[in-house]
Amino acid sequence: MNSTIEPNGAITTSPEQAANWLKQGQLLAYPTESVWGIGCDAYNQVAVEQILAIKNRPSEKGMIVVTDSIERIKPLLQQLPQQRQQQIIASWSQQASDEIGANSRQAHTWLLPLKEAQFKNQSKPDDKGIAEVPYWITGKHDSIAIRVIAHPLIVQLCEQMVSSTNPYGLIVSTSCNPSGETPAKSFEQAYAYFGQDIAYLQGETLGYILPSQISDALSGQVIR
């Protein structure tokens, strides 16, 4: 794979190439279930701060992250009651089910609680296999906002991001729009917003009509 850093504004249809850019610290626009998102390697503090800057987003609010599989983040679910674990897993499984029409599908993000030892500036797993989550992702919270993404292209992208420094394959996922604007729903709109400032993984959204939902994993309450 070409390891040369491409200029911003670069476009690809390859998850492998896009992952290479992310590993080099670049920002990437990409399609999700309903709209386009902007992301970066969640364990790259400089890249996360760049997203916060272009989105005019306070760091204390934290960031939503996505990953490729339920199995990969099971260590983050283990401290929850079994019934709640099953509810979360079911929401992620159902959002990708072909048995549900696109008009009824909904992306589900969950706020998973973290113990104090899990949200520091390290990523080495502890003796239970639980890796720490960077504070620049959690913000002021003692939880991580995470979704197992249903988009096949981004599943491949997250798979490519798994490493010793990013054990969960986490990619930041914030809506692709400047502050005050509506989220981009196409590559053309994403490029019109950010042009040469970021790179792009070209593709279509999954066409979900319902907005994504954020819920608290401890209470089960819908936050948004």
C-alpha positions as CSV (number, residue, x, y, z in Angstrom):
1,M,0.0,0.0,0.0
2,N,1.2,3.5,-0.8
3,S,2.3,5.1,2.5
4,T,2.7,8.6,1.0
5,I,0.4,11.1,2.7
6,E,-2.1,12.3,0.1
7,P,-3.1,16.0,0.0
8,N,-6.3,16.8,1.7
9,G,-9.2,16.8,-0.7
10,A,-8.2,13.3,-1.8
11,I,-11.0,10.9,-2.7
12,T,-11.1,7.1,-2.6
13,T,-13.5,4.2,-2.8
14,S,-11.1,1.9,-0.9
15,P,-11.5,1.3,2.8
16,E,-7.9,0.2,2.9
17,Q,-6.7,3.5,1.4
18,A,-9.0,5.5,3.7
19,A,-7.7,3.6,6.8
20,N,-4.1,4.4,5.7
21,W,-5.0,8.1,5.6
22,L,-6.6,7.9,9.1
23,K,-3.5,6.2,10.5
24,Q,-1.5,9.1,9.2
25,G,-3.7,11.5,11.2
26,Q,-6.0,12.8,8.4
27,L,-9.6,13.6,8.7
28,L,-12.1,11.7,6.6
29,A,-15.7,12.2,5.5
30,Y,-17.6,9.0,4.9
31,P,-21.2,7.8,4.5
32,T,-23.1,6.3,7.5
33,E,-26.5,4.8,7.9
34,S,-28.5,8.1,7.3
35,V,-26.1,11.0,6.7
36,W,-22.4,11.6,6.1
37,G,-19.9,11.8,9.0
38,I,-16.5,13.1,9.6
39,G,-14.0,10.9,11.4
40,C,-10.5,10.2,12.4
41,D,-8.5,7.7,14.4
42,A,-10.1,7.9,17.9
43,Y,-6.7,7.4,19.5
44,N,-5.0,10.3,17.7
45,Q,-5.4,13.3,19.9
46,V,-4.2,15.8,17.4
47,A,-6.7,14.6,14.8
48,V,-9.6,14.6,17.3
49,E,-8.8,18.2,18.2
50,Q,-8.8,19.2,14.6
51,I,-12.4,17.8,14.3
52,L,-13.4,19.6,17.4
53,A,-12.0,22.8,15.9
54,I,-13.7,22.5,12.5
55,K,-17.0,21.6,14.1
56,N,-16.6,24.3,16.8
57,R,-17.4,21.6,19.3
58,P,-16.4,21.9,23.0
59,S,-14.0,19.1,24.0
60,E,-15.9,18.4,27.2
61,K,-18.9,17.1,25.3
62,G,-17.0,14.1,24.1
63,M,-17.2,12.3,20.7
64,I,-19.3,9.5,19.3
65,V,-17.2,6.6,18.0
66,V,-18.1,3.7,15.7
67,T,-16.6,0.2,15.3
68,D,-17.1,-2.8,13.2
69,S,-18.4,-5.7,15.4
70,I,-20.1,-6.4,18.6
71,E,-17.6,-9.1,19.5
72,R,-14.7,-6.6,19.4
73,I,-16.1,-4.4,22.1
74,K,-17.7,-7.1,24.4
75,P,-15.1,-6.1,27.1
76,L,-16.9,-2.7,27.3
77,L,-20.3,-4.4,27.8
78,Q,-19.3,-6.9,30.5
79,Q,-20.0,-4.7,33.5
80,L,-23.6,-4.2,32.5
81,P,-26.4,-6.5,33.6
82,Q,-27.0,-9.4,31.2
83,Q,-30.4,-8.1,30.2
84,R,-29.0,-4.7,29.2
85,Q,-26.2,-6.3,27.3
86,Q,-28.8,-8.3,25.3
87,Q,-30.9,-5.2,24.6
88,I,-27.8,-3.3,23.3
89,I,-26.6,-6.2,21.2
90,A,-30.2,-6.7,19.8
91,S,-30.3,-3.0,18.8
92,W,-27.1,-3.3,16.8
93,S,-28.1,-6.6,15.2
94,Q,-31.5,-5.3,14.2
95,Q,-30.3,-2.1,12.6
96,A,-28.5,-4.1,9.9
97,S,-31.3,-6.7,9.4
98,D,-32.6,-7.1,5.9
99,E,-36.0,-8.0,7.5
100,I,-36.5,-4.4,8.5
101,G,-37.3,-1.8,5.8
102,A,-35.0,1.2,5.4
103,N,-37.9,3.5,6.6
104,S,-37.9,1.6,10.0
105,R,-34.2,1.1,10.5
106,Q,-32.5,3.3,13.1
107,A,-28.8,3.6,14.1
108,H,-28.3,3.1,17.8
109,T,-25.5,4.7,19.8
110,W,-25.1,3.7,23.5
111,L,-23.4,5.5,26.3
112,L,-21.4,2.6,27.9
113,P,-20.1,3.3,31.4
114,L,-16.4,3.2,32.0
115,K,-14.5,2.6,35.2
116,E,-11.9,5.3,36.2
117,A,-9.0,3.1,35.0
118,Q,-10.5,2.8,31.5
119,F,-10.5,6.4,30.4
120,K,-6.9,7.6,30.5
121,N,-4.4,8.5,27.9
122,Q,-3.4,4.9,27.3
123,S,-4.7,1.9,25.3
124,K,-2.9,-1.1,26.9
125,P,-5.5,-3.7,27.9
126,D,-5.8,-4.5,31.6
127,D,-5.8,-8.0,33.0
128,K,-9.4,-8.4,32.0
129,G,-8.7,-7.5,28.4
130,I,-10.3,-4.0,28.7
131,A,-8.3,-1.3,27.0
132,E,-8.4,2.3,28.2
133,V,-10.3,4.9,26.2
134,P,-8.7,8.3,25.7
135,Y,-10.0,11.2,27.7
136,W,-10.3,13.3,24.5
137,I,-13.1,10.9,23.4
138,T,-15.0,10.8,26.7
139,G,-14.8,14.5,27.4
140,K,-16.2,15.2,30.9
141,H,-18.1,12.0,31.0
142,D,-17.3,8.6,32.6
143,S,-18.8,6.8,29.6
144,I,-18.1,6.2,25.9
145,A,-20.7,7.0,23.2
146,I,-20.3,4.1,20.8
147,R,-22.1,2.4,17.9
148,V,-21.5,-0.8,16.0
149,I,-22.0,0.7,12.5
150,A,-24.2,-1.1,10.0
151,H,-22.6,0.4,6.9
152,P,-20.6,-2.4,5.1
153,L,-18.0,0.1,3.8
154,I,-17.3,1.5,7.2
155,V,-17.3,-1.9,8.8
156,Q,-14.4,-2.6,6.5
157,L,-12.8,0.7,7.4
158,C,-13.0,0.0,11.1
159,E,-11.6,-3.5,10.6
160,Q,-8.5,-1.9,9.0
161,M,-8.1,0.4,12.0
162,V,-7.6,-2.3,14.6
163,S,-4.1,-2.3,16.0
164,S,-2.2,-2.4,19.3
165,T,-2.9,1.4,19.7
166,N,-6.5,1.2,18.6
167,P,-7.7,-2.2,20.0
168,Y,-11.4,-1.6,19.4
169,G,-11.0,-0.2,15.8
170,L,-12.6,3.0,16.9
171,I,-13.3,5.9,14.5
172,V,-14.8,9.2,15.5
173,S,-18.2,9.8,14.0
174,T,-19.6,13.3,14.1
175,S,-22.0,14.7,11.5
176,C,-20.4,16.1,8.3
177,N,-21.4,19.8,8.5
178,P,-20.0,23.1,9.7
179,S,-21.6,24.4,12.9
180,G,-25.2,25.6,12.2
181,E,-25.6,23.7,8.9
182,T,-27.5,20.5,8.2
183,P,-25.6,17.3,8.0
184,A,-24.4,16.3,4.5
185,K,-26.4,13.5,2.9
186,S,-24.2,13.0,-0.2
187,F,-20.5,13.2,-1.2
188,E,-21.3,16.3,-3.2
189,Q,-22.7,18.1,-0.2
190,A,-19.8,16.9,2.0
191,Y,-17.3,18.2,-0.5
192,A,-19.1,21.5,-0.8
193,Y,-18.9,22.0,3.0
194,F,-15.2,21.1,3.5
195,G,-13.5,20.9,0.1
196,Q,-9.7,20.5,0.4
197,D,-9.7,20.5,4.2
198,I,-10.4,16.8,4.6
199,A,-10.2,13.5,2.7
200,Y,-13.2,11.5,1.4
201,L,-14.3,7.8,1.3
202,Q,-16.9,7.9,-1.5
203,G,-20.1,5.9,-1.2
204,E,-23.8,6.1,-0.5
205,T,-25.6,6.2,2.8
206,L,-27.8,3.3,3.7
207,G,-30.9,5.5,3.4
208,Y,-32.1,5.3,6.9
209,I,-35.0,7.8,7.4
210,L,-35.1,7.8,11.2
211,P,-32.5,9.9,12.9
212,S,-29.9,8.1,15.0
213,Q,-30.8,7.4,18.6
214,I,-28.5,7.8,21.7
215,S,-29.4,5.9,24.8
216,D,-27.9,5.5,28.3
217,A,-26.7,1.9,28.8
218,L,-27.2,2.0,32.6
219,S,-30.8,3.3,32.7
220,G,-31.9,2.3,29.1
221,Q,-33.2,5.9,28.8
222,V,-33.2,7.5,25.3
223,I,-31.1,10.7,25.5
224,R,-31.7,11.8,21.9
